[in-house]
Amino acid sequence: MLHGLRALTSLAPTLPNPPFTMLAARTSAVRSASRVARNFATVVDTAGVKVAAVDNGEATSSVTFLVKAGSRFENKPGVAHALQNFAFKSTSKRSGLATIRAAELYGGILSSALSREHLALTAEFLRGDEEYFVDVLSSFITSAKFTRHELFESVAPVCASESIAAASNPATRAVELAHGLAFRSGLGAPLLATEHGHVDVDTVKSYASSVFGKGNIAVLGTGISQEALTKLVEKSLGSLSTSAAPSASPSSYYGGETRVDAHGGAETVFIGFGTTGTPSTELAVLAAHLNPQPSVKWSESTSPIAGIPIGASVQPVYLPYSDATLFGLLVQAETTEGVKAAGKIAVAALKDASNIKAEDLKKAVAKAKFAAASLVDSRSGIVSVLGSKVLAGASASVTGSISALDKVDASALARATSTLLKAKPTYIAVGDIKTLPYADELGL
Amino acid sequence: MFGPLGPSLAPTIKANRGLYKIIKPFAGWYADLMGYRRMGLKYDDLLVEERPDVQRALGRLTDKEQYDRTFRFRRASQASILHADLPKSQWLKPEEDTRYLTPHVESVVEEDSERQVWDTLAVERKK
């Protein structure tokens, strides 16, 4: 699943921080990051479907069908989540059981992931089995049955348990609530179905037919040649109808404050700010600047948030979407006092970020560049970073976004920070709401 | 053949148009003669339900179908207590005698046999 928590963990990669004597070597490595970044083959338009593949000689291949069908586009809450869990169920070509058993015999892995904007259907398999697995993915797109009994017997229980698991995690819950308050509709729609939400088969069916169309699907492959993938996609998706992209009104940012009672988890506060428009690189640098995760285990980071009490944690949250960004700090601690102390430090650091020192900026830029470059090394990272670019038909590589990070200077960062802080904050408290601090108590 | 639906010649007869035309009036007459329609029941209500596969099929009925089935059973058992057929206005009309459960039973049986095939599959290495 690509929901909140996954997004958070990917935001805080452990960064290599070699000893001081190796600093020279490290900076040169950072400088060449733009050169070694993995490049995708150019995006090919195959019968209306965008296809991009890169083959770096891996032992296994993976193919991802990325559909613009995230929760943002759903017309009824929970439909996107139900559609995600309908993946690999019965189609007119083969039953759900046959899909699973044959995938097991081939030794492949089938998975589906949902984010606010995209639905990703992924198959990972040994080289040479691409014909079967591309057929599995495309038959879901072209001829899924969406039977009522599958919804009730296997899809709905999985949806329910995923929502319960997400709701019991205070961090995920806070970020979910933050989206709702920050963007209200569209991006603010809940990612997962609510526990008692009623989604019927016809709604899922009509949603699927509205999103499964040419121009709304991109195919990304790794460990597979562009020609082979193009040929397979042409064969399997050639007859797919062309459908208009699902309508999504442009996002606008609202902000607000809410407090939700919860127990059992860590006391959590989310302090967020949103911007609209294409995500700016300055916020990625700001997130890297504030990230208090040390680059070496058991050491203390030099981030301005480093002084938080022991047992408390602050995670910068940087969630860029196609036309908006949610930036924030997730403050967690065992006790509400810890949250209050850490929150005060975090807010002070965020406000002080516009006076960033030149060397801190350099460090932050390097951190952000590493995070952006290393994301493309993993398969899920490739999909989340390059997927939207492939869908848009733009050149699919990260070199552009990495070199853009280099151009961030102190004045640009200060400008971005001050416009960010001018907006109304999104403040979420999850946990013991009687004692968790209010927004003004943290200095917002 | 030995599924929950029992042995049937119906598919063979239906496939042959001439035979179907001859048999159909008798089949309709015979179904009426059985008397279940006089109790307000449908043919699918008579399927043996004490089997796991039919139970699964019953779970796939919509709420409305399930409610209607229960209603017919209660009405029929009341008629049985009274040792009388229902009043004629409440008899089930032949066109209402739809197979609402059979398709579900068939799909469950098909799934079970498919599972059986996959469970007992002999895998051969590709040459």
Contacts between the chains, C-beta under 8 A, distances in Angstrom:
chain1	res1	chain2	res2	distance
A	95	B	111	7.0
A	95	B	114	6.1
A	97	B	111	7.0
A	97	B	114	6.0
A	97	B	115	6.0
A	97	B	118	6.4
A	98	B	114	6.9
A	98	B	118	7.1
A	101	B	118	4.5
A	101	B	121	7.8
A	105	B	123	6.2
A	148	B	60	6.9
A	148	B	62	7.6
A	149	B	59	7.6
A	149	B	60	4.2
A	149	B	104	7.7
A	149	B	107	8.0
A	152	B	59	7.8
A	152	B	60	7.7
A	153	B	59	7.7
